[in-house]
Amino acid sequence: MYMNGEAVDYFPRIISYKSVGIIRYDFIQGKGIFTNFFGVLSAVSLKPGEFGKDLGFNQFRHIDHGNQSYDLVEPDKARFTVHAIDTVTKEVRGSFRAKFKRKNGVIITGDAYLPENILFEGKFNTKYMDY
């Protein structure tokens, strides 16, 4: 996974709710007192497809203030594509590319300072969990 062209260490947390046929795609990075979340904002059907218009990114502190919120820029060009899902081996493969812009004026300083504009792009081929 890349943020503004540099490799970043986000952990995929992909959870299937098999009983209702949906899946959530989240990529998480913990850094000091900050947690960053990138992914599809809502659960989507448990099948390959394109989910680019429903992407989100936020940064949270482990306390209830100073959160960084970002808006998706150019939603018509954003993409989050699930290329394949294997429900036997519980593996999912896909790719994504999305731009975000900070929407609030609060700038958090410290280990997890983030720029005003962010471009996420990458590929994933990972296991998912059933809930």
CORPEZI-V263557 format. One record per backbone hydrogen bond with DSSP energy under -0.5 kcal/mol. CO is the residue of the C=O (numbers start at 1). NH is the residue of the N-H. If there is no record, write none. Layout:
BEGIN
co-><CO CO>
nh-><NH NH>
END
This chain:
BEGIN
co-><1 2 3 6 8 11 12 13 13 14 15 16 16 17 17 17 18 21 22 23 24 24 25 26 27 28 29 31 33 34 35 36 37 38 39 44 45 49 51 52 54 56 57 58 59 60 63 67 68 69 69 71 73 74 74 79 80 80 81 81 82 84 85 86 86 90 91 92 93 93 94 95 96 97 98 99 100 101 106 110 116 118 119 120 121 122 124 126 129>
nh-><8 121 6 3 10 28 14 15 26 129 24 18 131 20 21 22 21 46 17 44 15 26 40 13 38 11 36 34 62 31 60 29 58 27 56 23 47 82 54 55 41 39 70 37 68 35 65 69 59 103 104 101 99 77 78 97 51 82 83 95 49 93 87 90 91 128 86 126 83 84 124 81 122 79 120 73 118 71 108 113 102 100 4 98 2 96 94 92 16>
END
